[in-house]
């Protein structure tokens, strides 16, 4: 299991998340991605749905999606 903190990328984390899945995460391995859903004073819950859609479209398995704290979200993915 590997963990990636993408909060520093704010709402621009999607490409990096998919790059990490493609290049760094091994097939069958579980990855945890932490990203920000609260930016510039607004909640951006669409980031949760978009990340789930990207994971599904890439053929990976979304295992869990959890609110980490007031501003951050965590998704757990198994690479296929």
C-alpha positions as CSV (number, residue, x, y, z in Angstrom):
1,X,0.0,0.0,0.0
2,X,1.3,3.4,-1.0
3,X,0.0,6.9,0.0
4,X,0.2,10.1,-2.0
5,X,-0.5,13.5,-0.7
6,X,-1.8,15.7,-3.5
7,X,-3.2,18.5,-1.4
8,X,-0.5,20.9,-2.5
9,X,-1.9,20.7,-6.1
10,X,-5.3,22.0,-4.9
11,X,-7.9,21.4,-7.7
12,X,-5.2,20.5,-10.2
13,X,-4.4,17.0,-8.9
14,X,-6.2,14.8,-11.5
15,X,-3.3,14.4,-13.9
16,X,-0.8,13.7,-11.2
17,X,-3.1,11.1,-9.6
18,X,-3.4,9.3,-12.9
19,X,0.3,9.6,-13.7
20,X,1.1,8.0,-10.3
21,X,-1.3,5.2,-11.0
22,X,0.2,4.6,-14.4
23,X,3.9,4.8,-13.5
24,X,4.4,4.2,-9.8
25,X,1.6,2.0,-8.5
26,X,2.1,-1.7,-9.2
27,X,-0.7,-3.8,-10.6
28,X,-2.9,-5.2,-7.8
29,X,-1.4,-2.7,-5.3
30,X,-3.6,-0.3,-3.2
31,X,-2.9,3.4,-3.4
32,X,-4.3,6.1,-1.1
33,X,-4.7,9.6,-2.5
34,X,-5.3,12.6,-0.3
35,X,-6.6,15.7,-2.0
36,X,-8.2,19.0,-1.1
37,X,-11.9,19.6,-1.5
38,X,-12.0,23.0,0.1
39,X,-10.2,25.7,-1.8
40,X,-10.5,29.5,-1.9
41,X,-13.3,29.4,0.6
42,X,-15.5,27.0,-1.3
43,X,-16.1,23.3,-1.1
44,X,-15.5,21.5,-4.4
45,X,-17.2,18.1,-3.9
46,X,-17.2,17.7,-7.7
47,X,-13.5,16.8,-7.3
48,X,-14.7,13.6,-5.5
49,X,-17.0,12.6,-8.3
50,X,-14.5,13.5,-11.0
51,X,-11.7,11.5,-9.4
52,X,-14.0,8.5,-9.0
53,X,-15.0,8.8,-12.7
54,X,-11.4,8.9,-13.8
55,X,-10.5,5.9,-11.7
56,X,-13.4,3.9,-13.2
57,X,-12.6,5.0,-16.8
58,X,-9.0,3.9,-16.4
59,X,-10.2,0.4,-15.3
60,X,-9.1,0.6,-11.7
61,X,-11.1,-0.3,-8.6
62,X,-12.3,2.4,-6.2
63,X,-12.3,0.8,-2.8
64,X,-13.2,3.7,-0.6
65,X,-13.9,7.4,-0.6
66,X,-13.8,9.2,2.7
67,X,-13.8,12.7,4.1
68,X,-10.4,13.1,5.8
69,X,-11.1,16.3,7.7
70,X,-12.9,19.6,7.0
71,X,-11.0,20.4,3.8
72,X,-9.5,17.1,2.5
73,X,-10.7,13.9,1.0
74,X,-9.2,10.5,0.7
75,X,-9.8,7.8,-2.0
76,X,-8.4,4.3,-1.9
77,X,-7.8,2.6,-5.2
78,X,-6.6,-0.8,-6.3
79,X,-4.7,-0.7,-9.6
80,X,-5.9,-3.3,-12.1
